[in-house]
Amino acid sequence: MTKKELKKLRNELPRGYGRILSEITGKHFNAVYRALKGETNSPEIIQAAINLAKQEKEKKAKIQKQIKSL
C-alpha cells in the first residue's frame, strides 16, 4: 500500500487504534504504528486495520440512522 492509502486508512480508524489493533494482532503497538505509517510491511496488521475501519464505518452509519429516526 502507498503512504497515501495508509493515511486514508488511519483516518478511518477510531481513536486509540494502536492499542486495539495491538490486542487483536498480538503485536506491539509500535509495530502497529510503523506498519500503518508504511515503515514496515505487515499484511496481518493491515488486514486487521481494514476490518476495524469497516466496523467503525458501520458503527457510524448505524448511529447516524438512529439520529435521523428521532
ABEGO torsion letter per residue (X at the ends): XBAAAAAAAAAABBBGAAAAAAAAAGBBAAAAAAAAAGABBBAAAAAAAAAAAAAAAAAAAAAAAAAAAX
